[in-house]
Amino acid sequence: MLKAVPGTNDVFAQAKEYPFREPVFRYIVQTAEEVLRRAGAQMIHTPIFEYLEVFQKGVGLTSDIVVKKEMFVLEDRGGRLLALRPEPTASIVRAYNEHGMKVWPQPVRLFTWGPIFRGERQQKGRYKQFHQVDYEALGLADPLLDAEAIALMVRIYKTLGLRGLEVRLGSVGDPADRLRYNQYLRSLFEPYAQALSEDSRTRLETNPMRILDSKSERDQQIIAELQPRPMLEFLGQEARAFHLQVCRYLDRLGVVYMVDPSMVRGLDYYVRTAWEVHHAQIGAKSALGGGGRYDGLSEMLGGPPLPGVGFGIGIERLAIALEQEDVHIPADPSPTLYLAPLDEAAKIEALALAEQLRPKIRVEIGYTPKSPRKALEDALKKGARYVGFLGESERARGVITLKHLESGEQKELEALQLHSLFEGPEVQ
């Protein structure tokens, strides 16, 4: 029997593991959508695959996604290389440029959700296919947008019911700041190059900042011994002023945060603001999501200069955090009425009646004839409020035998009486 590819998961209502229960996914997505729509953001859906260049240029040639070959790459019939999206921001910026959104009122604020694909090693909260809610604000280089994005991200988490949150705020500066910092780090780590992991030896030449984010225990030991100065100490005047303004805006909004001077970013397009939201109970990799500013991304994709800021929320990780905090997930509504055919001829009658009533109430039917006792058991399992029996006796008299499952009251009703019973909103 064939099974799912390791690192992928089926998401459905009765899944045994909490992160993969469809009602939890739906609760997260609907909550995020409500928060973001109320703030004026618009939904966008981009293809789950793009030309490979979109992601190679977008995430940067020194990122783990490219260097470790984490992208899923395929070739179309014309010989062009395509890739399943390893992150959504590059696709949204590509769509902004392609569809001329620069003529819209700025900033353009967009959000989406869907699957993300990365061929990385599977561990708790990390999968080859996972899901993400993504928000982007494009067209305006104002620290107010950075503060709003952080506030919206926190609002989503709090609306879902999470409490144990920690917002970590940093800055990766402007390109000139990063160049100075990389030069400093290169001179610091070069004497220890042979002791670094293979990945970090490569990063030493291409992007030394990425060493600080290494997952290698050996690298982290070296970092702890050397105690490199943090990125915030290398910020230029403009980047520093921008960072301080974001902090002032967050203070005014009442968003609690801590400044993390050593924060770095795995994707090359980030500039200035960077942040993460952590939740300690989901494991060592405690980040539920993160975001930042990426004013140079559009130009990497061959477009005009375009400031932007946004965030991504990992749905599976968030589901794990909701479980850890024992957050109540609203249950799917039970059927108001369960129609039970007692013989073969009653099946179509049950379905026809259900279709008439479904614009008003939730109705399920039995698809195979059963005895009244078995049908009653099915109705109870489904949590129905009423069960309606249809059999030869009911057909002969033109009625439905209706039983209220909580009170046990049972009566016979004609079709018009049944419709009248379910007219009011209280039976929904």
Disulfide bonds with the S-S distance in Angstrom:
none
